[in-house]
């Protein structure tokens, strides 16, 4: 793994650790936010490994799907997980009536861990 990709993965892991901490404090909307950013940052590492980059979240999702999902380097489920995390993050961050349940936050925490682990294996 090149040093820049390693640095980005380390940041993704830090976001995930933040999510676990927030979950323990019952801050479920913030947990969802940090889970999404852990996944998004891991995608940025993947893109860099292919000399690709995107400035936007939407652009990163498109490139991720193009380079890793459609080519079957990663299972289609991973594209769905990233999209679901993005939608939950949008809801939690921008909808004043958002109510993220403990079970929703826990599910996303589990998905983010699986996502990060698989991407780290891919990058080794």
Phi and psi in radians as a Rosetta constraint file:
Dihedral C 1 N 2 CA 2 C 2 CIRCULARHARMONIC -1.226 0.35
Dihedral N 2 CA 2 C 2 N 3 CIRCULARHARMONIC 2.723 0.35
Dihedral C 2 N 3 CA 3 C 3 CIRCULARHARMONIC -1.020 0.35
Dihedral N 3 CA 3 C 3 N 4 CIRCULARHARMONIC -0.639 0.35
Dihedral C 3 N 4 CA 4 C 4 CIRCULARHARMONIC -1.200 0.35
Dihedral N 4 CA 4 C 4 N 5 CIRCULARHARMONIC -0.738 0.35
Dihedral C 4 N 5 CA 5 C 5 CIRCULARHARMONIC -1.101 0.35
Dihedral N 5 CA 5 C 5 N 6 CIRCULARHARMONIC -0.732 0.35
Dihedral C 5 N 6 CA 6 C 6 CIRCULARHARMONIC -1.043 0.35
Dihedral N 6 CA 6 C 6 N 7 CIRCULARHARMONIC -0.744 0.35
Dihedral C 6 N 7 CA 7 C 7 CIRCULARHARMONIC -1.100 0.35
Dihedral N 7 CA 7 C 7 N 8 CIRCULARHARMONIC -0.699 0.35
Dihedral C 7 N 8 CA 8 C 8 CIRCULARHARMONIC -1.196 0.35
Dihedral N 8 CA 8 C 8 N 9 CIRCULARHARMONIC -0.724 0.35
Dihedral C 8 N 9 CA 9 C 9 CIRCULARHARMONIC -1.106 0.35
Dihedral N 9 CA 9 C 9 N 10 CIRCULARHARMONIC -0.675 0.35
Dihedral C 9 N 10 CA 10 C 10 CIRCULARHARMONIC -1.046 0.35
Dihedral N 10 CA 10 C 10 N 11 CIRCULARHARMONIC -0.719 0.35
Dihedral C 10 N 11 CA 11 C 11 CIRCULARHARMONIC -1.139 0.35
Dihedral N 11 CA 11 C 11 N 12 CIRCULARHARMONIC -0.704 0.35
Dihedral C 11 N 12 CA 12 C 12 CIRCULARHARMONIC -1.049 0.35
Dihedral N 12 CA 12 C 12 N 13 CIRCULARHARMONIC -0.738 0.35
Dihedral C 12 N 13 CA 13 C 13 CIRCULARHARMONIC -1.115 0.35
Dihedral N 13 CA 13 C 13 N 14 CIRCULARHARMONIC -0.652 0.35
Dihedral C 13 N 14 CA 14 C 14 CIRCULARHARMONIC -1.118 0.35
Dihedral N 14 CA 14 C 14 N 15 CIRCULARHARMONIC -0.722 0.35
Dihedral C 14 N 15 CA 15 C 15 CIRCULARHARMONIC -1.071 0.35
Dihedral N 15 CA 15 C 15 N 16 CIRCULARHARMONIC -0.706 0.35
Dihedral C 15 N 16 CA 16 C 16 CIRCULARHARMONIC -1.134 0.35
Dihedral N 16 CA 16 C 16 N 17 CIRCULARHARMONIC -0.739 0.35
Dihedral C 16 N 17 CA 17 C 17 CIRCULARHARMONIC -1.059 0.35
Dihedral N 17 CA 17 C 17 N 18 CIRCULARHARMONIC -0.691 0.35
Dihedral C 17 N 18 CA 18 C 18 CIRCULARHARMONIC -1.054 0.35
Dihedral N 18 CA 18 C 18 N 19 CIRCULARHARMONIC -0.730 0.35
Dihedral C 18 N 19 CA 19 C 19 CIRCULARHARMONIC -1.072 0.35
Dihedral N 19 CA 19 C 19 N 20 CIRCULARHARMONIC -0.764 0.35
Dihedral C 19 N 20 CA 20 C 20 CIRCULARHARMONIC -1.069 0.35
Dihedral N 20 CA 20 C 20 N 21 CIRCULARHARMONIC -0.758 0.35
Dihedral C 20 N 21 CA 21 C 21 CIRCULARHARMONIC -1.080 0.35
Dihedral N 21 CA 21 C 21 N 22 CIRCULARHARMONIC -0.793 0.35
Dihedral C 21 N 22 CA 22 C 22 CIRCULARHARMONIC -1.136 0.35
Dihedral N 22 CA 22 C 22 N 23 CIRCULARHARMONIC -0.664 0.35
Dihedral C 22 N 23 CA 23 C 23 CIRCULARHARMONIC -1.080 0.35
Dihedral N 23 CA 23 C 23 N 24 CIRCULARHARMONIC -0.750 0.35
Dihedral C 23 N 24 CA 24 C 24 CIRCULARHARMONIC -1.074 0.35
Dihedral N 24 CA 24 C 24 N 25 CIRCULARHARMONIC -0.528 0.35
Dihedral C 24 N 25 CA 25 C 25 CIRCULARHARMONIC -1.528 0.35
Dihedral N 25 CA 25 C 25 N 26 CIRCULARHARMONIC 0.130 0.35
Dihedral C 25 N 26 CA 26 C 26 CIRCULARHARMONIC 1.073 0.35
Dihedral N 26 CA 26 C 26 N 27 CIRCULARHARMONIC 0.562 0.35
Dihedral C 26 N 27 CA 27 C 27 CIRCULARHARMONIC -1.733 0.35
Dihedral N 27 CA 27 C 27 N 28 CIRCULARHARMONIC 1.352 0.35
Dihedral C 27 N 28 CA 28 C 28 CIRCULARHARMONIC -1.261 0.35
Dihedral N 28 CA 28 C 28 N 29 CIRCULARHARMONIC -0.642 0.35
Dihedral C 28 N 29 CA 29 C 29 CIRCULARHARMONIC -1.128 0.35
Dihedral N 29 CA 29 C 29 N 30 CIRCULARHARMONIC -0.732 0.35
Dihedral C 29 N 30 CA 30 C 30 CIRCULARHARMONIC -1.183 0.35
Dihedral N 30 CA 30 C 30 N 31 CIRCULARHARMONIC -0.599 0.35
Dihedral C 30 N 31 CA 31 C 31 CIRCULARHARMONIC -1.037 0.35
Dihedral N 31 CA 31 C 31 N 32 CIRCULARHARMONIC -0.821 0.35
Dihedral C 31 N 32 CA 32 C 32 CIRCULARHARMONIC -1.065 0.35
Dihedral N 32 CA 32 C 32 N 33 CIRCULARHARMONIC -0.739 0.35
Dihedral C 32 N 33 CA 33 C 33 CIRCULARHARMONIC -1.025 0.35
Dihedral N 33 CA 33 C 33 N 34 CIRCULARHARMONIC -0.875 0.35
Dihedral C 33 N 34 CA 34 C 34 CIRCULARHARMONIC -1.211 0.35
Dihedral N 34 CA 34 C 34 N 35 CIRCULARHARMONIC -0.587 0.35
Dihedral C 34 N 35 CA 35 C 35 CIRCULARHARMONIC -1.087 0.35
Dihedral N 35 CA 35 C 35 N 36 CIRCULARHARMONIC -0.819 0.35
Dihedral C 35 N 36 CA 36 C 36 CIRCULARHARMONIC -1.038 0.35
Dihedral N 36 CA 36 C 36 N 37 CIRCULARHARMONIC -0.801 0.35
Dihedral C 36 N 37 CA 37 C 37 CIRCULARHARMONIC -1.172 0.35
Dihedral N 37 CA 37 C 37 N 38 CIRCULARHARMONIC -0.527 0.35
Dihedral C 37 N 38 CA 38 C 38 CIRCULARHARMONIC -1.087 0.35
Dihedral N 38 CA 38 C 38 N 39 CIRCULARHARMONIC -0.781 0.35
Dihedral C 38 N 39 CA 39 C 39 CIRCULARHARMONIC -1.198 0.35
Dihedral N 39 CA 39 C 39 N 40 CIRCULARHARMONIC -0.795 0.35
Dihedral C 39 N 40 CA 40 C 40 CIRCULARHARMONIC -1.049 0.35
Dihedral N 40 CA 40 C 40 N 41 CIRCULARHARMONIC -0.742 0.35
Dihedral C 40 N 41 CA 41 C 41 CIRCULARHARMONIC -1.169 0.35
Dihedral N 41 CA 41 C 41 N 42 CIRCULARHARMONIC -0.662 0.35
Dihedral C 41 N 42 CA 42 C 42 CIRCULARHARMONIC -1.098 0.35
Dihedral N 42 CA 42 C 42 N 43 CIRCULARHARMONIC -0.662 0.35
Dihedral C 42 N 43 CA 43 C 43 CIRCULARHARMONIC -1.109 0.35
Dihedral N 43 CA 43 C 43 N 44 CIRCULARHARMONIC -0.688 0.35
Dihedral C 43 N 44 CA 44 C 44 CIRCULARHARMONIC -1.066 0.35
Dihedral N 44 CA 44 C 44 N 45 CIRCULARHARMONIC -0.671 0.35
Dihedral C 44 N 45 CA 45 C 45 CIRCULARHARMONIC -1.118 0.35
Dihedral N 45 CA 45 C 45 N 46 CIRCULARHARMONIC -0.759 0.35
Dihedral C 45 N 46 CA 46 C 46 CIRCULARHARMONIC -1.039 0.35
Dihedral N 46 CA 46 C 46 N 47 CIRCULARHARMONIC -0.813 0.35
Dihedral C 46 N 47 CA 47 C 47 CIRCULARHARMONIC -1.062 0.35
Dihedral N 47 CA 47 C 47 N 48 CIRCULARHARMONIC -0.765 0.35
Dihedral C 47 N 48 CA 48 C 48 CIRCULARHARMONIC -1.066 0.35
Dihedral N 48 CA 48 C 48 N 49 CIRCULARHARMONIC -0.621 0.35
Dihedral C 48 N 49 CA 49 C 49 CIRCULARHARMONIC -1.096 0.35
Dihedral N 49 CA 49 C 49 N 50 CIRCULARHARMONIC -0.346 0.35
Dihedral C 49 N 50 CA 50 C 50 CIRCULARHARMONIC -1.892 0.35
Dihedral N 50 CA 50 C 50 N 51 CIRCULARHARMONIC 0.281 0.35
Dihedral C 50 N 51 CA 51 C 51 CIRCULARHARMONIC 1.009 0.35
Dihedral N 51 CA 51 C 51 N 52 CIRCULARHARMONIC 0.621 0.35
Dihedral C 51 N 52 CA 52 C 52 CIRCULARHARMONIC -2.028 0.35
Dihedral N 52 CA 52 C 52 N 53 CIRCULARHARMONIC 2.763 0.35
Dihedral C 52 N 53 CA 53 C 53 CIRCULARHARMONIC -2.732 0.35
Dihedral N 53 CA 53 C 53 N 54 CIRCULARHARMONIC 2.611 0.35
Dihedral C 53 N 54 CA 54 C 54 CIRCULARHARMONIC -2.469 0.35
Dihedral N 54 CA 54 C 54 N 55 CIRCULARHARMONIC 2.413 0.35
Dihedral C 54 N 55 CA 55 C 55 CIRCULARHARMONIC -1.417 0.35
Dihedral N 55 CA 55 C 55 N 56 CIRCULARHARMONIC -0.368 0.35
Dihedral C 55 N 56 CA 56 C 56 CIRCULARHARMONIC -1.971 0.35
Dihedral N 56 CA 56 C 56 N 57 CIRCULARHARMONIC 2.764 0.35
Dihedral C 56 N 57 CA 57 C 57 CIRCULARHARMONIC -1.126 0.35
Dihedral N 57 CA 57 C 57 N 58 CIRCULARHARMONIC -0.797 0.35
Dihedral C 57 N 58 CA 58 C 58 CIRCULARHARMONIC -1.078 0.35
Dihedral N 58 CA 58 C 58 N 59 CIRCULARHARMONIC -0.775 0.35
Dihedral C 58 N 59 CA 59 C 59 CIRCULARHARMONIC -1.084 0.35
Dihedral N 59 CA 59 C 59 N 60 CIRCULARHARMONIC -0.685 0.35
Dihedral C 59 N 60 CA 60 C 60 CIRCULARHARMONIC -1.127 0.35
Dihedral N 60 CA 60 C 60 N 61 CIRCULARHARMONIC -0.707 0.35
Dihedral C 60 N 61 CA 61 C 61 CIRCULARHARMONIC -1.100 0.35
Dihedral N 61 CA 61 C 61 N 62 CIRCULARHARMONIC -0.731 0.35
Dihedral C 61 N 62 CA 62 C 62 CIRCULARHARMONIC -1.110 0.35
Dihedral N 62 CA 62 C 62 N 63 CIRCULARHARMONIC -0.834 0.35
Dihedral C 62 N 63 CA 63 C 63 CIRCULARHARMONIC -1.137 0.35
Dihedral N 63 CA 63 C 63 N 64 CIRCULARHARMONIC -0.669 0.35
Dihedral C 63 N 64 CA 64 C 64 CIRCULARHARMONIC -1.043 0.35
Dihedral N 64 CA 64 C 64 N 65 CIRCULARHARMONIC -0.841 0.35
Dihedral C 64 N 65 CA 65 C 65 CIRCULARHARMONIC -1.105 0.35
Dihedral N 65 CA 65 C 65 N 66 CIRCULARHARMONIC -0.730 0.35
Dihedral C 65 N 66 CA 66 C 66 CIRCULARHARMONIC -1.129 0.35
Dihedral N 66 CA 66 C 66 N 67 CIRCULARHARMONIC -0.824 0.35
Dihedral C 66 N 67 CA 67 C 67 CIRCULARHARMONIC -1.542 0.35
Dihedral N 67 CA 67 C 67 N 68 CIRCULARHARMONIC -0.413 0.35
Dihedral C 67 N 68 CA 68 C 68 CIRCULARHARMONIC -2.145 0.35
Dihedral N 68 CA 68 C 68 N 69 CIRCULARHARMONIC -0.557 0.35
Dihedral C 68 N 69 CA 69 C 69 CIRCULARHARMONIC -1.561 0.35
Dihedral N 69 CA 69 C 69 N 70 CIRCULARHARMONIC -0.932 0.35
Dihedral C 69 N 70 CA 70 C 70 CIRCULARHARMONIC -1.098 0.35
Dihedral N 70 CA 70 C 70 N 71 CIRCULARHARMONIC -0.500 0.35
Dihedral C 70 N 71 CA 71 C 71 CIRCULARHARMONIC -1.507 0.35
Dihedral N 71 CA 71 C 71 N 72 CIRCULARHARMONIC -0.018 0.35
Dihedral C 71 N 72 CA 72 C 72 CIRCULARHARMONIC 1.096 0.35
Dihedral N 72 CA 72 C 72 N 73 CIRCULARHARMONIC 0.424 0.35
Dihedral C 72 N 73 CA 73 C 73 CIRCULARHARMONIC -1.239 0.35
Dihedral N 73 CA 73 C 73 N 74 CIRCULARHARMONIC -0.518 0.35
Dihedral C 73 N 74 CA 74 C 74 CIRCULARHARMONIC -2.279 0.35
Dihedral N 74 CA 74 C 74 N 75 CIRCULARHARMONIC 2.658 0.35
Dihedral C 74 N 75 CA 75 C 75 CIRCULARHARMONIC -1.167 0.35
Dihedral N 75 CA 75 C 75 N 76 CIRCULARHARMONIC 2.622 0.35
Dihedral C 75 N 76 CA 76 C 76 CIRCULARHARMONIC -0.973 0.35
Dihedral N 76 CA 76 C 76 N 77 CIRCULARHARMONIC -0.515 0.35
Dihedral C 76 N 77 CA 77 C 77 CIRCULARHARMONIC -0.976 0.35
Dihedral N 77 CA 77 C 77 N 78 CIRCULARHARMONIC -0.563 0.35
Dihedral C 77 N 78 CA 78 C 78 CIRCULARHARMONIC -1.197 0.35
Dihedral N 78 CA 78 C 78 N 79 CIRCULARHARMONIC -0.588 0.35
Dihedral C 78 N 79 CA 79 C 79 CIRCULARHARMONIC -1.131 0.35
Dihedral N 79 CA 79 C 79 N 80 CIRCULARHARMONIC -0.706 0.35
Dihedral C 79 N 80 CA 80 C 80 CIRCULARHARMONIC -1.165 0.35
Dihedral N 80 CA 80 C 80 N 81 CIRCULARHARMONIC -0.721 0.35
Dihedral C 80 N 81 CA 81 C 81 CIRCULARHARMONIC -1.078 0.35
Dihedral N 81 CA 81 C 81 N 82 CIRCULARHARMONIC -0.758 0.35
Dihedral C 81 N 82 CA 82 C 82 CIRCULARHARMONIC -1.117 0.35
Dihedral N 82 CA 82 C 82 N 83 CIRCULARHARMONIC -0.766 0.35
Dihedral C 82 N 83 CA 83 C 83 CIRCULARHARMONIC -1.118 0.35
Dihedral N 83 CA 83 C 83 N 84 CIRCULARHARMONIC -0.744 0.35
Dihedral C 83 N 84 CA 84 C 84 CIRCULARHARMONIC -1.097 0.35
Dihedral N 84 CA 84 C 84 N 85 CIRCULARHARMONIC -0.739 0.35
Dihedral C 84 N 85 CA 85 C 85 CIRCULARHARMONIC -1.098 0.35
Dihedral N 85 CA 85 C 85 N 86 CIRCULARHARMONIC -0.722 0.35
Dihedral C 85 N 86 CA 86 C 86 CIRCULARHARMONIC -1.066 0.35
Dihedral N 86 CA 86 C 86 N 87 CIRCULARHARMONIC -0.806 0.35
Dihedral C 86 N 87 CA 87 C 87 CIRCULARHARMONIC -1.114 0.35
Dihedral N 87 CA 87 C 87 N 88 CIRCULARHARMONIC -0.731 0.35
Dihedral C 87 N 88 CA 88 C 88 CIRCULARHARMONIC -1.147 0.35
Dihedral N 88 CA 88 C 88 N 89 CIRCULARHARMONIC -0.679 0.35
Dihedral C 88 N 89 CA 89 C 89 CIRCULARHARMONIC -1.121 0.35
Dihedral N 89 CA 89 C 89 N 90 CIRCULARHARMONIC -0.766 0.35
Dihedral C 89 N 90 CA 90 C 90 CIRCULARHARMONIC -1.035 0.35
Dihedral N 90 CA 90 C 90 N 91 CIRCULARHARMONIC -0.815 0.35
Dihedral C 90 N 91 CA 91 C 91 CIRCULARHARMONIC -1.053 0.35
Dihedral N 91 CA 91 C 91 N 92 CIRCULARHARMONIC -0.879 0.35
Dihedral C 91 N 92 CA 92 C 92 CIRCULARHARMONIC -1.159 0.35
Dihedral N 92 CA 92 C 92 N 93 CIRCULARHARMONIC -0.615 0.35
Dihedral C 92 N 93 CA 93 C 93 CIRCULARHARMONIC -1.433 0.35
Dihedral N 93 CA 93 C 93 N 94 CIRCULARHARMONIC -0.566 0.35
Dihedral C 93 N 94 CA 94 C 94 CIRCULARHARMONIC -2.050 0.35
Dihedral N 94 CA 94 C 94 N 95 CIRCULARHARMONIC -0.220 0.35
Dihedral C 94 N 95 CA 95 C 95 CIRCULARHARMONIC -1.699 0.35
Dihedral N 95 CA 95 C 95 N 96 CIRCULARHARMONIC 1.982 0.35
Dihedral C 95 N 96 CA 96 C 96 CIRCULARHARMONIC -1.103 0.35
Dihedral N 96 CA 96 C 96 N 97 CIRCULARHARMONIC -0.374 0.35
Dihedral C 96 N 97 CA 97 C 97 CIRCULARHARMONIC -1.663 0.35
Dihedral N 97 CA 97 C 97 N 98 CIRCULARHARMONIC 0.176 0.35
Dihedral C 97 N 98 CA 98 C 98 CIRCULARHARMONIC -1.063 0.35
Dihedral N 98 CA 98 C 98 N 99 CIRCULARHARMONIC 2.402 0.35
Dihedral C 98 N 99 CA 99 C 99 CIRCULARHARMONIC -2.413 0.35
Dihedral N 99 CA 99 C 99 N 100 CIRCULARHARMONIC 1.708 0.35
Dihedral C 99 N 100 CA 100 C 100 CIRCULARHARMONIC -1.552 0.35
Dihedral N 100 CA 100 C 100 N 101 CIRCULARHARMONIC 2.150 0.35
Dihedral C 100 N 101 CA 101 C 101 CIRCULARHARMONIC -1.364 0.35
Dihedral N 101 CA 101 C 101 N 102 CIRCULARHARMONIC 2.836 0.35
Dihedral C 101 N 102 CA 102 C 102 CIRCULARHARMONIC -1.052 0.35
Dihedral N 102 CA 102 C 102 N 103 CIRCULARHARMONIC -0.726 0.35
Dihedral C 102 N 103 CA 103 C 103 CIRCULARHARMONIC -1.171 0.35
Dihedral N 103 CA 103 C 103 N 104 CIRCULARHARMONIC -0.643 0.35
Dihedral C 103 N 104 CA 104 C 104 CIRCULARHARMONIC -1.118 0.35
Dihedral N 104 CA 104 C 104 N 105 CIRCULARHARMONIC -0.755 0.35
Dihedral C 104 N 105 CA 105 C 105 CIRCULARHARMONIC -1.145 0.35
Dihedral N 105 CA 105 C 105 N 106 CIRCULARHARMONIC -0.725 0.35
Dihedral C 105 N 106 CA 106 C 106 CIRCULARHARMONIC -1.115 0.35
Dihedral N 106 CA 106 C 106 N 107 CIRCULARHARMONIC -0.739 0.35
Dihedral C 106 N 107 CA 107 C 107 CIRCULARHARMONIC -1.065 0.35
Dihedral N 107 CA 107 C 107 N 108 CIRCULARHARMONIC -0.758 0.35
Dihedral C 107 N 108 CA 108 C 108 CIRCULARHARMONIC -1.197 0.35
Dihedral N 108 CA 108 C 108 N 109 CIRCULARHARMONIC -0.613 0.35
Dihedral C 108 N 109 CA 109 C 109 CIRCULARHARMONIC -1.071 0.35
Dihedral N 109 CA 109 C 109 N 110 CIRCULARHARMONIC -0.768 0.35
Dihedral C 109 N 110 CA 110 C 110 CIRCULARHARMONIC -1.137 0.35
Dihedral N 110 CA 110 C 110 N 111 CIRCULARHARMONIC -0.754 0.35
Dihedral C 110 N 111 CA 111 C 111 CIRCULARHARMONIC -1.116 0.35
Dihedral N 111 CA 111 C 111 N 112 CIRCULARHARMONIC -0.719 0.35
Dihedral C 111 N 112 CA 112 C 112 CIRCULARHARMONIC -1.107 0.35
Dihedral N 112 CA 112 C 112 N 113 CIRCULARHARMONIC -0.696 0.35
Dihedral C 112 N 113 CA 113 C 113 CIRCULARHARMONIC -1.099 0.35
Dihedral N 113 CA 113 C 113 N 114 CIRCULARHARMONIC -0.809 0.35
Dihedral C 113 N 114 CA 114 C 114 CIRCULARHARMONIC -1.073 0.35
Dihedral N 114 CA 114 C 114 N 115 CIRCULARHARMONIC -0.759 0.35
Dihedral C 114 N 115 CA 115 C 115 CIRCULARHARMONIC -1.043 0.35
Dihedral N 115 CA 115 C 115 N 116 CIRCULARHARMONIC -0.872 0.35
Dihedral C 115 N 116 CA 116 C 116 CIRCULARHARMONIC -1.094 0.35
Dihedral N 116 CA 116 C 116 N 117 CIRCULARHARMONIC -0.782 0.35
Dihedral C 116 N 117 CA 117 C 117 CIRCULARHARMONIC -1.047 0.35
Dihedral N 117 CA 117 C 117 N 118 CIRCULARHARMONIC -0.756 0.35
Dihedral C 117 N 118 CA 118 C 118 CIRCULARHARMONIC -1.175 0.35
Dihedral N 118 CA 118 C 118 N 119 CIRCULARHARMONIC -0.697 0.35
Dihedral C 118 N 119 CA 119 C 119 CIRCULARHARMONIC -1.195 0.35
Dihedral N 119 CA 119 C 119 N 120 CIRCULARHARMONIC -0.687 0.35
Dihedral C 119 N 120 CA 120 C 120 CIRCULARHARMONIC -1.087 0.35
Dihedral N 120 CA 120 C 120 N 121 CIRCULARHARMONIC -0.720 0.35
Dihedral C 120 N 121 CA 121 C 121 CIRCULARHARMONIC -1.078 0.35
Dihedral N 121 CA 121 C 121 N 122 CIRCULARHARMONIC -0.716 0.35
Dihedral C 121 N 122 CA 122 C 122 CIRCULARHARMONIC -1.097 0.35
Dihedral N 122 CA 122 C 122 N 123 CIRCULARHARMONIC -0.658 0.35
Dihedral C 122 N 123 CA 123 C 123 CIRCULARHARMONIC -1.400 0.35
Dihedral N 123 CA 123 C 123 N 124 CIRCULARHARMONIC -0.283 0.35
